[in-house]
Amino acid sequence: METYIREQGLTMQSFAEQAGVNRGTLSAIINRNPPRKISVRELDLITKGMGLPEGELYSLYAEECFIQAVPHWRRLKPFLLRCAETGKLDCIGKVLEMLLDNLSHIGEIFATAEQMYEQGYRDASKLLYRCVIESEKYNNSERLAISHYRMFQIAIGKDMEANLRAALQFEPYRKSLPLELLLDSLVELLKIYFFIHNWNHIVKVSDELIEQSQAVFGERKRRKSNSNSLRADTVRLRRSLIHYYGQGYLCKATALQKMGDLEEARIEIARYADLSWLEPANTEEEQEVQKYASWAKANLYTLDILAGRKDTLKEYVEFLRNNPEEILSGLATIIQSANKYDFSIDDILWKFFDEISGFESYNDSVSMERRLRLAIQMSIYYFRRGKFSEGIESCLKALDLAVTTNNQTVFAEAVTLFEAYRAYTGPPHEEVFKTVIEQMRIRTTLKYSMQI
C-alpha cells in the first residue's frame, strides 16, 4: 500500500479519499507501531482504491493477520465469509490448516460452515466441514454427523456411482443426527439406493423413516393431549409429516414391487393412499395428501399392468392423459409389461408420440433414471417387433443416458443389445456407438486413476 501511494504520487489524504477510508484510520494502519489491525471491509475499500481485482490482497492479509499472528474469531469469521463470496478457497484452506492446531475454534468453524452452506457457498463450506470432521473424527458428536451429512448433500449429482460412494461414507453417521435432519437424510438415501436398485436396503431404510416419523407423530399427539403442556414443538421439521410418512410407504411399496412381491406392495400402497389421518394443517398439506392419493392410484395401475392385466390398459392410458406428470414413468411400465407378456402397444406409443419427444428436456435425476428405463425397454420392444432402426435409435439413447448417469449396469445391457443387432446398424449409428463407448472408457479410467 505504501509503495502504491508513493509510486502514484499520492498523499495520505488523497488516497484515503480515493479509497473511501478515513484518513486517520489509513494513517494508523501504515504508520502506527504496531500497525492498527485492518478489517475486511477496509481491506476491500483499499483494494478497490488501488484498482486491484476484488480479493486480490486476501492471501497477504491471511498471512499477516491470521497465520503469523494469533487470530481472533471476531475478525476471522468475516474474512472467511468474504473469501467464500469471492471464491478465494485457497485463502480459506491456508487459514484452516493453521486453525487445526487450535481446537478451541471448532465450534465457530462449524457454525460458519453452516452459514456458508445455507447461503449457497457449498465449495467453501466443504473446506470447513472437512476441518470439523478431521478434528472430531474420534468423537461420536452431532457436529461430526451433521458435517458428514452436509458433505453427502454437496456430493449428490448426476453420477450415480459417485452418489453411492457419498451415501456409503455418510450412512454410518446418520443415527447421530438430530431428528429433523435424520428424516431428510433418510429420504435422500432412499433416492440414491433407488437409482442403483438396492431394493432390500430401500425396504430397511423406508422402515426406519416410517418408525422415526411415528416417533414424531406420537410425541406431538402426547403434547396435544396434555392441556397443561406449554412446550413448543421440540422437533422443527423442514417438511410436513405427511411428506415423510408418504415417502416411507411409497419407497417401500416400490421396492417390494421391483422385487416381484406385488401383493405386499399393494398393502404398502394402501397405507399412503389416504394420509388424511395426519390431520393436514393447511392447504399445502391438504394438497400433499391428495398428491400421495394420486400416486397410490397410479401405482395400483402399475401393479395391474406388471401383472399382465391388459384389460386395465385403456383405463390406465386415460389416467396418464389426465395426469401428464405420470406419463414418463407410466409408459416405461407399459412397455416393460408388453415385453414380458408379448403384446403390442404400437397404438399407445403413437398416442404419446409428442410426449415421448418432449422427454429430452427432463434433466433432473429422477427423470433421467426414468428416461433410461424407458429407452432400454423401448429398444427391447422395437427389436422384438422387427423394427430394427427404431430399436437401434432407442438403444443408442439408452447408452448415452447410461454414460450421463454413470449407470454401468444398464450400459452393459445396452451394449449387449447393440451387439446382438449390429447387423442392422449404419455408419452414423457406428459413429455414435464409438463415441459413447469412448466416453464411458474415459469416465472409468478417470475413476480408477483417482482411486489410485
C-alpha positions in Angstrom: 0.0 0.0 0.0 2.8 2.4 0.9 4.6 1.5 -2.4 1.4 2.2 -4.3 0.9 5.6 -2.7 4.5 6.6 -3.4 4.6 5.4 -7.0 1.2 7.1 -7.8 2.4 10.3 -6.2 -0.5 10.4 -3.8 -0.7 11.9 -0.4 -2.3 10.1 2.6 -5.3 12.3 2.3 -5.8 11.9 -1.4 -5.5 8.1 -1.3 -7.9 8.0 1.7 -10.5 9.9 -0.3 -9.8 7.7 -3.4 -10.4 4.5 -1.3 -13.2 5.9 0.8 -11.3 5.2 4.0 -10.9 7.6 6.9 -7.5 9.4 6.8 -6.8 8.7 10.5 -7.6 5.0 10.0 -5.3 4.8 7.0 -2.5 6.6 8.9 -2.8 4.2 11.8 -2.7 1.2 9.5 0.5 2.4 7.8 2.4 4.4 10.5 1.4 3.1 13.9 3.8 0.6 15.6 2.4 -2.0 15.9 0.1 -1.2 12.9 -3.7 -0.8 13.5 -5.5 -4.0 12.6 -7.4 -3.7 9.4 -10.9 -5.0 8.9 -12.0 -7.0 5.8 -14.3 -4.1 4.8 -11.5 -1.7 5.0 -9.3 -4.1 3.0 -11.9 -4.3 0.3 -12.1 -0.5 0.1 -8.3 -0.2 -0.1 -8.1 -2.9 -2.8 -10.7 -1.2 -4.9 -9.0 2.2 -4.4 -5.8 0.7 -5.7 -7.6 -0.6 -8.8 -7.0 -4.2 -8.0 -9.4 -7.1 -8.5 -11.7 -8.0 -5.6 -10.0 -10.2 -3.1 -6.5 -9.6 -4.6 -4.9 -8.9 -1.3 -6.6 -11.6 0.7 -3.7 -14.0 0.6 -1.3 -11.4 2.0 -3.9 -10.4 4.6 -4.4 -14.0 5.7 -0.6 -14.5 6.0 0.0 -11.3 8.1 -3.2 -11.3 10.2 -4.0 -15.0 10.8 -1.1 -17.2 10.1 1.8 -15.1 11.5 -0.3 -13.8 14.4 -2.8 -15.3 16.8 -6.2 -15.0 15.1 -9.3 -13.5 16.8 -12.5 -15.2 15.6 -14.4 -11.8 15.6 -12.1 -10.8 12.7 -11.5 -14.2 11.2 -15.2 -15.1 10.5 -15.9 -12.1 8.3 -12.8 -12.8 6.4 -13.8 -16.5 5.8 -17.2 -15.4 4.6 -15.8 -12.8 2.2 -13.4 -15.5 0.9 -16.4 -17.7 0.2 -18.2 -14.9 -1.5 -15.3 -14.1 -3.8 -14.2 -17.7 -4.4 -10.9 -17.4 -2.6 -10.9 -21.0 -1.5 -7.1 -21.2 -1.3 -7.1 -18.5 1.4 -9.7 -20.4 3.4 -7.5 -23.5 3.1 -4.4 -21.8 4.4 -6.2 -20.4 7.5 -7.9 -23.7 8.3 -4.7 -25.5 8.1 -3.4 -23.2 10.8 -6.6 -23.5 12.9 -6.3 -27.3 13.1 -3.7 -26.8 15.8 -6.2 -24.8 17.9 -9.3 -26.9 18.5 -11.0 -24.2 20.6 -12.3 -22.7 17.3 -14.1 -25.9 16.1 -17.5 -24.7 17.3 -17.2 -21.4 15.4 -15.8 -23.2 12.3 -18.8 -25.5 12.3 -21.3 -22.6 12.7 -19.6 -20.7 9.9 -19.7 -23.7 7.7 -23.5 -24.0 8.3 -23.9 -20.3 7.4 -21.9 -20.7 4.2 -24.0 -23.8 3.3 -27.3 -22.0 3.8 -26.1 -19.1 1.7 -25.2 -21.4 -1.1 -21.3 -21.3 -0.8 -21.1 -25.1 -0.9 -17.5 -25.4 -2.1 -16.3 -23.1 0.6 -18.4 -24.8 3.3 -16.8 -28.2 2.3 -13.4 -26.9 3.4 -14.8 -26.0 6.9 -16.8 -29.3 7.2 -13.6 -31.2 6.4 -11.8 -29.3 9.1 -14.6 -30.3 11.6 -14.5 -33.9 10.5 -10.7 -34.1 10.9 -10.8 -32.6 14.4 -13.9 -34.6 15.6 -13.2 -37.9 13.9 -12.7 -39.7 17.2 -15.9 -38.3 18.8 -19.4 -39.5 18.1 -20.7 -36.0 18.1 -23.8 -34.4 16.5 -21.5 -31.9 14.9 -19.5 -34.6 13.2 -22.7 -36.3 12.0 -24.0 -33.0 10.5 -20.7 -32.3 8.8 -20.8 -35.7 7.1 -24.4 -35.2 6.2 -23.6 -31.8 4.5 -20.7 -33.4 2.6 -23.1 -36.0 1.4 -25.6 -33.4 0.3 -23.0 -31.4 -1.5 -21.7 -34.5 -3.3 -25.0 -35.6 -4.8 -25.2 -35.1 -8.6 -26.0 -37.0 -11.8 -23.2 -39.5 -11.4 -25.0 -42.4 -9.7 -21.8 -44.2 -8.7 -20.3 -41.1 -7.1 -23.6 -40.6 -5.3 -23.4 -44.2 -3.9 -19.9 -43.6 -2.6 -21.1 -40.5 -0.9 -24.0 -42.3 0.7 -21.9 -45.2 1.9 -19.5 -42.7 3.5 -22.2 -40.8 5.3 -24.6 -43.6 6.3 -22.7 -44.8 9.4 -23.1 -41.3 11.0 -26.8 -40.8 10.3 -28.1 -42.1 13.7 -26.2 -39.2 15.5 -28.1 -36.6 13.5 -30.9 -34.5 15.2 -34.2 -36.0 14.3 -35.3 -33.2 11.9 -32.1 -33.8 9.8 -32.3 -37.6 10.2 -35.7 -37.7 8.4 -34.4 -35.6 5.5 -31.3 -37.8 5.3 -33.3 -41.0 5.1 -35.3 -39.5 2.2 -32.1 -38.6 0.3 -30.6 -42.0 1.0 -33.7 -43.7 -0.4 -33.3 -41.7 -3.7 -29.7 -42.9 -4.0 -30.5 -46.6 -3.4 -33.4 -46.4 -5.7 -31.1 -45.4 -8.6 -28.8 -48.4 -8.0 -31.8 -50.7 -7.5 -30.8 -51.9 -4.0 -34.4 -52.8 -3.2 -33.6 -54.8 0.1 -31.9 -51.8 1.6 -34.7 -49.5 0.5 -37.1 -51.6 2.5 -34.8 -51.3 5.5 -34.3 -47.5 5.2 -38.1 -47.0 4.5 -39.0 -48.8 7.7 -36.6 -46.6 9.6 -38.1 -43.5 8.0 -41.7 -44.7 9.0 -40.5 -45.5 12.5 -38.9 -42.1 13.1 -42.0 -40.3 11.6 -44.1 -42.3 14.0 -41.9 -41.2 16.9 -42.5 -37.5 15.9 -46.2 -38.1 15.4 -46.6 -39.8 18.8 -44.8 -37.0 20.6 -47.0 -34.4 19.0 -50.1 -36.4 20.0 -49.0 -36.7 23.6 -48.2 -33.0 23.8 -51.6 -32.1 22.2 -53.5 -34.3 24.6 -51.7 -32.7 27.6 -53.7 -29.5 28.0 -51.2 -28.2 30.6 -48.2 -28.6 28.2 -46.9 -25.2 27.1 -43.8 -26.6 25.4 -43.1 -25.6 21.8 -42.6 -28.3 19.2 -39.2 -29.8 20.1 -38.7 -31.1 16.5 -38.8 -28.4 13.8 -39.3 -30.4 10.6 -38.3 -29.0 7.2 -41.3 -30.7 5.6 -44.6 -31.9 6.9 -45.0 -35.4 8.5 -47.2 -36.2 5.5 -44.1 -36.0 3.3 -42.0 -38.3 5.5 -44.7 -40.9 6.1 -45.6 -40.8 2.4 -42.0 -41.2 1.2 -41.5 -44.1 3.6 -44.6 -46.1 2.4 -44.1 -45.0 -1.3 -40.5 -46.2 -1.4 -41.2 -49.4 0.4 -44.1 -50.2 -1.9 -41.9 -49.5 -5.0 -39.1 -51.7 -3.7 -41.5 -54.6 -3.0 -42.9 -54.2 -6.5 -39.4 -54.3 -8.0 -38.7 -57.5 -6.1 -41.8 -59.0 -7.5 -43.8 -59.1 -4.3 -46.9 -57.4 -5.8 -49.3 -58.3 -3.0 -47.2 -56.8 -0.3 -46.7 -53.8 -2.5 -50.5 -53.3 -2.6 -50.6 -53.3 1.2 -48.0 -50.5 1.4 -49.7 -48.5 -1.3 -52.9 -48.6 0.7 -51.0 -47.0 3.6 -50.2 -43.8 1.7 -53.4 -43.8 -0.4 -55.1 -41.8 2.4 -52.9 -39.9 4.8 -55.6 -37.6 6.0 -55.4 -39.1 9.4 -52.2 -37.0 9.8 -54.7 -34.0 10.0 -53.2 -31.6 7.4 -52.9 -28.1 9.0 -53.2 -26.0 5.9 -54.0 -26.0 2.1 -50.4 -27.0 1.2 -50.6 -30.1 3.4 -54.1 -31.0 2.1 -52.6 -30.9 -1.4 -49.8 -33.2 -0.3 -52.4 -35.7 0.9 -54.1 -35.5 -2.5 -50.7 -35.9 -4.2 -50.0 -39.2 -2.4 -53.6 -40.4 -3.1 -53.0 -39.7 -6.8 -49.6 -41.6 -6.7 -51.3 -44.5 -5.0 -53.9 -44.7 -7.8 -51.1 -44.6 -10.4 -49.1 -47.3 -8.7 -52.1 -49.6 -8.3 -52.5 -49.4 -12.1 -48.7 -50.1 -12.3 -49.2 -53.4 -10.4 -52.1 -54.4 -12.6 -50.1 -53.7 -15.7 -47.0 -55.5 -14.4 -49.2 -58.5 -13.6 -50.2 -58.6 -17.3 -53.7 -57.3 -16.9 -54.2 -55.9 -20.4 -57.8 -55.2 -19.6 -56.7 -52.2 -17.5 -54.6 -50.6 -20.2 -57.3 -48.4 -21.6 -58.2 -47.1 -18.2 -54.5 -46.5 -17.4 -53.9 -44.7 -20.6 -56.8 -42.4 -19.8 -55.3 -41.8 -16.3 -52.0 -40.9 -17.9 -53.7 -38.4 -20.2 -55.3 -36.7 -17.2 -52.0 -36.8 -15.2 -49.2 -35.7 -17.5 -46.6 -35.9 -14.8 -47.1 -39.7 -14.7 -46.6 -40.3 -18.4 -42.8 -40.9 -18.4 -43.0 -43.5 -15.6 -46.2 -44.9 -16.8 -45.0 -45.6 -20.4 -41.9 -47.3 -19.0 -44.2 -49.6 -17.0 -46.5 -50.3 -20.0 -43.5 -51.2 -22.3 -41.9 -53.4 -19.6 -45.2 -55.3 -19.3 -45.5 -55.5 -23.1 -42.0 -57.0 -23.3 -42.7 -59.5 -20.6 -46.1 -60.7 -21.8 -45.5 -60.1 -25.6 -48.4 -57.9 -26.6 -48.4 -54.9 -28.9 -48.6 -51.3 -27.7 -47.9 -49.5 -31.0 -51.2 -47.6 -30.7 -50.2 -46.3 -27.3 -46.8 -45.2 -28.4 -48.4 -43.3 -31.2 -50.8 -41.6 -28.9 -47.9 -40.4 -26.8 -45.6 -39.6 -29.6 -45.3 -35.8 -28.8 -44.8 -36.5 -25.1 -42.1 -39.0 -25.7 -40.3 -36.5 -28.0 -40.5 -33.9 -25.1 -38.8 -36.2 -22.6 -35.4 -34.9 -23.8 -35.9 -31.8 -21.7 -36.4 -33.8 -18.4 -32.9 -33.5 -16.8 -33.5 -33.9 -13.1 -32.0 -37.1 -11.6 -35.3 -38.9 -11.1 -36.4 -38.2 -14.7 -33.0 -39.2 -16.1 -33.4 -42.6 -14.4 -36.9 -43.0 -15.8 -35.8 -41.9 -19.3 -33.0 -44.5 -19.1 -35.5 -47.2 -18.1 -37.9 -46.1 -20.9 -35.1 -46.1 -23.5 -33.9 -49.6 -22.8 -37.4 -51.1 -22.7 -38.3 -49.3 -25.9 -35.2 -50.8 -27.6 -36.2 -54.3 -26.5 -39.7 -53.7 -27.7 -38.7 -52.5 -31.1 -36.2 -55.3 -31.7 -38.7 -57.9 -30.8 -41.2 -56.3 -33.2 -38.7 -56.3 -36.0 -38.4 -52.5 -36.0 -34.6 -52.6 -36.1 -34.0 -49.0 -37.0 -36.1 -47.7 -34.1 -34.6 -50.3 -31.8 -31.0 -49.1 -32.6 -32.0 -45.5 -32.0 -33.5 -46.3 -28.6 -30.5 -48.4 -27.8 -28.1 -45.6 -28.5 -30.3 -43.2 -26.5 -30.1 -45.7 -23.6 -26.3 -45.8 -23.9 -26.0 -42.1 -23.9 -28.2 -41.8 -20.8 -26.3 -44.6 -19.1 -23.0 -42.7 -19.6 -24.5 -39.4 -18.4 -25.8 -41.1 -15.2 -22.8 -43.5 -14.9 -25.2 -46.4 -14.8 -22.8 -49.2 -15.7 -25.4 -52.0 -15.3 -27.8 -50.6 -18.0 -24.8 -49.5 -20.1 -23.6 -53.2 -20.2 -27.2 -54.3 -21.1 -27.4 -51.7 -23.9 -24.0 -52.7 -25.3 -25.2 -56.3 -25.4 -28.4 -55.3 -27.2 -26.4 -53.2 -29.7 -24.0 -56.1 -30.5 -26.9 -58.5 -30.9 -28.5 -56.3 -33.6 -25.3 -54.7 -35.0 -26.1 -56.1 -38.5 -28.9 -53.5 -38.7 -26.7 -50.5 -38.0 -25.3 -48.0 -40.4 -22.2 -45.7 -40.3 -24.0 -42.9 -38.4 -25.0 -45.5 -35.7 -21.5 -46.9 -35.5 -20.0 -43.4 -35.1 -22.4 -42.6 -32.2 -21.7 -46.0 -30.6 -17.9 -45.4 -30.8 -18.3 -42.0 -29.2 -20.4 -43.3 -26.2 -18.0 -46.2 -25.7 -15.1 -43.8 -25.6 -16.9 -41.5 -23.1 -17.5 -44.4 -20.7 -13.9 -45.6 -21.1 -12.6 -42.1 -20.2 -15.0 -41.9 -17.2 -14.0 -45.4 -16.0 -10.3 -44.6 -16.4 -10.6 -41.3 -14.6 -12.4 -43.0 -11.7 -9.7 -45.6 -11.2 -6.9 -43.1 -11.6 -8.5 -41.0 -8.8 -8.7 -44.1 -6.6 -5.1 -44.9 -7.1 
